[in-house]
Amino acid sequence: MKMMHKKFKFASLISALGVAGGAWFSTAAHAVSDLPGGPAVRQLNLGPAVTKIAEEQQWLHWFMLIVCTVIFIAVFGVMFYSIWKHRKSKGYKAANFHESVVVEIIWTIVPFVIVILMALPATKVVVALKDTTNADLTIKATGMQWKWGYDYLKGEGEGIGFVSTLDASQRAMSNSGDVSKAADDYLLKVDNALVVPVNKKVRIITTANDVIHAFMVPAFGIKQDAIPGFVRDTWFRAEKIGSYYGQCAELCGKEHAYMPIHVKVVSAEDYTKWVDVEKKKAAAKLDDPNKVWTLDDILKRGEKVYAANCAACHQANGKGAGPIKPLDGAAVVLDADHNKQIHVLLNGQNNGAMPSWKQLSDTDIASVITYTKNNWSNKTGQLVQPAEVLAQRGK
């Protein structure tokens, strides 16, 4: 029996080592590379800057670091030298004196000069960072659990608006734990990137509709809180075409890690082409809320709306997860009173755990409600028309 037990323990050890080795090999085989415009592997310093503000911030970073290092070396150098040079074992005795006008003047003037030398360039950068006047383009970034809404308020592209969400395939990889096929932009890829023209001053107005978020893009040197009920702003002027990445930088709930920012900087000509395409898309989405839909047609649209906006939390099978309530078999979904579910989508519930989806069109809301009422085990046969949603807005 003892021999069998030893053999079993040895086999278990070999198995464990095999699993560990396999995991290590899998990790090594799927190593990631630096992401241009985003984080780098083993990054210790600030990322490459593509705006003047970001360049000045990096200069300030090194300037302050050098000044502090020099002060540290000078102060502790003198202190340790004095301790060692005038140690008791060499027969030195401590001097006994009280006031010294010269010393007091020195330790007042020197720190004052150092603070001024550090404050002047820092103040210059902070003032420049807050100067959002004369912007070529103004965009409102609305933080919501857990995505970003972008509305082009002024300049070329005025009137364009969309929601930017983590790419569904990357969310699926995260949920499964299998990241073997993950690219360098893992958890940073979105379905709709924020597009801006190069060498144009872009003003970003930030707010939120549930909790505090923060809009941060390191390559631009910007980070601005998005606070419900308040409006803040920042700006940038990207000097290089490319894709640049950031994330919500304020802990905003359990999906905080799934709230990336992707800014695509393009040429003026490409930006104009993008604006034309987006305006055509927006015109196509302007459905007549009084149009009467058939069940088959609205279900097809509802499936797309659900996949793009709802599946991340409620799952494709409608079962929910953790605190997220399931839609399959939910009383509010099965209820014949359509207004109950309409109000949930328009106003949210549970203190923002279920966010408001007012930004969706009446037709999109009607279609996704109809989809949930007729999918999985919810075979209600009920059909919600866009006019029902329109009637409940603002109530």
BELMOJO-V98184 format. One record per residue. PHI is phi as a letter, one per 40 degrees, with the letter a starting at -180 (999 if undefined). OMEGA is omega in whole degrees, -180 to 180 (999 if undefined). NEAR is the number of other C-alpha atoms within 12 Angstrom. Layout:
BEGIN
PHI_OMEGA_NEAR ; PHI_OMEGA_NEAR
END
This chain:
BEGIN
999_-180_7 ; c_180_8 ; c_179_9 ; c_-180_10 ; c_179_11 ; c_179_12 ; c_-180_13 ; c_180_14 ; c_180_14 ; c_179_14 ; c_179_14 ; c_179_14 ; c_179_14 ; c_180_14 ; c_-179_14 ; c_179_14 ; c_178_15 ; c_179_15 ; c_180_14 ; c_179_14 ; c_178_15 ; c_179_14 ; c_179_16 ; c_-180_14 ; c_180_15 ; c_180_17 ; c_-179_17 ; c_-177_13 ; c_-178_15 ; b_179_17 ; c_-179_18 ; b_179_20 ; b_176_18 ; c_177_18 ; b_178_26 ; d_-178_25 ; g_-179_31 ; b_-177_36 ; c_177_28 ; b_178_19 ; c_-179_16 ; f_-179_12 ; c_179_13 ; b_-178_9 ; b_176_14 ; c_-179_26 ; c_179_29 ; d_-179_30 ; c_177_29 ; b_174_33 ; b_179_32 ; c_180_26 ; c_179_34 ; c_177_31 ; c_-180_26 ; c_176_28 ; c_179_31 ; c_177_27 ; c_178_21 ; c_180_26 ; d_-179_21 ; c_179_17 ; c_180_20 ; c_-180_23 ; c_-180_15 ; c_179_15 ; c_-180_19 ; c_179_20 ; c_179_15 ; c_178_15 ; c_180_18 ; d_-178_15 ; c_-178_15 ; c_-176_14 ; c_-177_16 ; c_176_16 ; c_177_16 ; c_-178_15 ; c_-178_15 ; c_177_15 ; c_-179_14 ; c_180_15 ; c_-177_17 ; c_-176_16 ; c_-175_16 ; b_-179_17 ; c_-175_15 ; c_-177_12 ; c_178_10 ; c_175_10 ; g_180_10 ; c_175_13 ; b_-179_12 ; c_177_11 ; c_-180_7 ; b_178_7 ; a_-177_8 ; b_-176_8 ; c_172_9 ; a_-177_11 ; c_-179_11 ; c_180_10 ; c_-179_13 ; c_178_13 ; c_-179_13 ; c_-176_13 ; c_171_15 ; c_-175_14 ; c_-176_14 ; c_177_15 ; c_179_19 ; c_179_14 ; c_180_14 ; c_180_19 ; c_179_19 ; c_180_14 ; c_178_18 ; c_-174_24 ; c_-175_19 ; c_179_16 ; c_180_21 ; c_179_23 ; c_179_18 ; d_-179_18 ; c_-180_25 ; c_179_22 ; c_179_17 ; c_-179_22 ; c_-178_30 ; c_-179_22 ; c_-177_20 ; c_-178_24 ; c_175_19 ; f_179_16 ; c_176_24 ; c_-175_27 ; a_178_33 ; b_-177_34 ; b_175_38 ; c_177_34 ; b_-178_43 ; b_177_43 ; c_178_46 ; a_-178_43 ; c_-5_44 ; b_-177_42 ; a_178_46 ; b_174_45 ; b_-178_38 ; b_177_37 ; b_179_30 ; c_-172_31 ; c_-175_22 ; a_-179_22 ; g_-180_24 ; c_-177_28 ; h_-179_31 ; d_180_22 ; h_178_24 ; c_178_30 ; a_179_32 ; a_178_30 ; b_-180_36 ; b_-175_35 ; b_175_39 ; d_180_41 ; d_-174_32 ; c_-179_29 ; c_179_27 ; c_176_31 ; c_179_33 ; c_178_24 ; c_180_20 ; c_-180_22 ; c_-177_19 ; c_-177_12 ; g_180_12 ; c_-179_18 ; b_-177_24 ; c_-180_21 ; b_-178_21 ; c_177_25 ; c_-179_19 ; c_180_24 ; c_-180_31 ; d_-178_33 ; g_175_35 ; b_-180_39 ; c_-179_34 ; b_179_33 ; c_-180_28 ; b_-179_26 ; c_173_32 ; c_-175_42 ; b_180_39 ; b_178_44 ; c_179_35 ; c_176_29 ; f_175_23 ; b_179_28 ; c_-177_31 ; b_177_39 ; c_179_34 ; b_175_45 ; c_-177_37 ; b_172_37 ; a_-180_32 ; a_180_36 ; b_178_34 ; a_180_31 ; b_180_30 ; c_173_31 ; b_176_38 ; a_-179_40 ; c_-175_45 ; b_173_35 ; b_-174_39 ; d_-178_35 ; c_179_40 ; c_-178_42 ; g_-179_36 ; b_173_40 ; a_-177_31 ; b_178_37 ; c_174_32 ; b_-170_37 ; b_178_26 ; d_178_23 ; g_180_16 ; b_177_20 ; b_175_21 ; b_178_28 ; a_176_32 ; a_-179_39 ; a_174_42 ; a_173_47 ; b_-178_35 ; c_-176_37 ; b_-178_27 ; a_178_28 ; c_179_25 ; i_178_25 ; b_-178_32 ; b_-169_40 ; b_175_38 ; a_180_39 ; a_170_41 ; c_-175_41 ; b_177_26 ; b_-178_28 ; c_-169_22 ; b_179_31 ; h_-172_23 ; c_179_17 ; c_-177_28 ; d_-177_25 ; c_-177_27 ; b_-176_36 ; b_-175_43 ; c_175_45 ; b_176_46 ; b_177_41 ; b_180_41 ; b_179_30 ; c_-176_35 ; b_177_27 ; c_-180_21 ; d_-180_21 ; c_180_15 ; c_178_18 ; c_178_26 ; c_177_21 ; c_179_19 ; c_179_25 ; c_180_27 ; c_180_19 ; c_-178_16 ; c_179_25 ; c_176_22 ; c_177_16 ; c_-179_17 ; c_179_20 ; c_180_15 ; c_-178_12 ; c_-179_20 ; c_-179_18 ; c_174_22 ; c_-178_18 ; c_180_23 ; c_178_18 ; c_178_19 ; c_-176_19 ; c_171_25 ; c_-178_19 ; c_-178_24 ; c_-178_17 ; c_-176_22 ; c_176_33 ; c_179_31 ; c_179_24 ; c_-180_26 ; c_179_37 ; c_180_31 ; c_180_22 ; c_180_30 ; c_-179_34 ; c_-176_30 ; c_-171_30 ; b_-170_35 ; b_-172_40 ; c_-178_32 ; c_-179_34 ; c_-174_35 ; c_-179_25 ; g_-178_27 ; c_-180_28 ; c_177_23 ; g_-175_30 ; c_-177_25 ; g_179_21 ; a_-180_19 ; f_-179_12 ; c_179_15 ; c_-177_25 ; c_177_23 ; c_175_27 ; c_178_34 ; c_-180_28 ; g_-179_23 ; c_-177_24 ; c_-177_19 ; c_178_25 ; c_-178_38 ; c_-176_29 ; c_179_24 ; c_177_20 ; c_-176_19 ; c_-175_31 ; c_-180_29 ; c_-180_25 ; c_177_34 ; c_-180_43 ; c_178_30 ; c_-179_28 ; c_-179_36 ; c_-172_32 ; b_-176_28 ; g_178_23 ; a_179_20 ; f_177_15 ; f_176_14 ; g_177_25 ; d_169_26 ; b_-175_30 ; c_174_29 ; c_178_30 ; b_180_37 ; c_-177_27 ; c_177_26 ; c_179_34 ; c_178_30 ; d_-179_35 ; c_179_36 ; c_179_42 ; c_179_45 ; c_-177_50 ; c_-178_41 ; c_176_42 ; c_178_51 ; c_179_43 ; c_-179_41 ; c_-179_50 ; c_-176_38 ; b_-179_30 ; b_-179_30 ; f_178_22 ; c_-178_20 ; c_-179_27 ; c_-175_18 ; c_-176_27 ; g_-179_22 ; c_180_27 ; b_179_36 ; b_-179_42 ; c_180_37 ; d_-180_35 ; c_178_27 ; c_179_29 ; c_180_37 ; d_-178_28 ; c_-176_19 ; c_179_24 ; c_178_24 ; g_180_11 ; c_999_13
END
